[in-house]
Amino acid sequence: MTPMAAPSPRPTLRERKKLKTRVAIRKAACRLVAEQGYEATTVEQIAAAAEVSPSTVARYFPVKEDILLSDDQSELLVARLRARPAGEPPLDSLRAVLLDAVAASFAGDPREAVLRARFVVEIPAVRARLTETAAETGRMLSGAVAERTGRAPDDLEVRVFTAAVLGAMREATLHWAERGGRLGDLIPLLDRAVDVLQTGLTLRSPAEAEPGTGSGTEADESGTAPTAPAPDTAPGSATSGPARP
């Protein structure tokens, strides 16, 4: 019988208070930005709405844009990637870790998560900050991918592989948010974006798609379409290495 995993330790009172403060700041910021716009919303206003001081806001979120983005989970993502089964194709491992993280981000307050995604689309400063933080996340994940594939940490193929997966998922998220951000649509779109990489970046017109498969560029109104089946041997498989974010 497989032993049960030990339960996670209960957060301390201090940790619970910090989380409560963080959530209050983020909720206040999302409400104010939605009501009056990003440029018109000041840190002082956010602090007053969250009933904390401006210095507290700055301590939790050194950059204003960070309040409207998801928390940095780079270290957690790296740990989960390292824990994936040995011999699993690199693309499968990274896909699973990133999709699990996205699903978890919607578990708490899905409406707020949708609103934050809308801010990324509508506010250039927030989108620029996302690009900046994603680059750092990609660097850390590249190190874990290199470990799992026996490559050097600065290997070009590893960097391209990781950046491609993260970039595909970022574009899928923007595509989803630009079209209304329906809750059930994001994970399938992210999965579909990674499939584009797995099939070798081959695009076909709808006329070239096989009848009844729904492949090619065809999509329904939500932007979600069935994915094309992956070939037997794809870049980034266990045999070919990570040449397929």
FENSULUR-V607185 format. One record per helix or strand of 2 or more residues. SS is the DSSP state (A for helix, B for strand). FROM is the first residue (numbers start at 1). LEN is the number of residues. If there is no record, write none. Layout:
SS|FROM|LEN, SS|FROM|LEN
This chain:
A|13|24, A|43|8, A|54|7, A|64|5, A|74|9, A|90|19, A|110|13, A|124|26, A|156|23, A|183|16, A|206|3
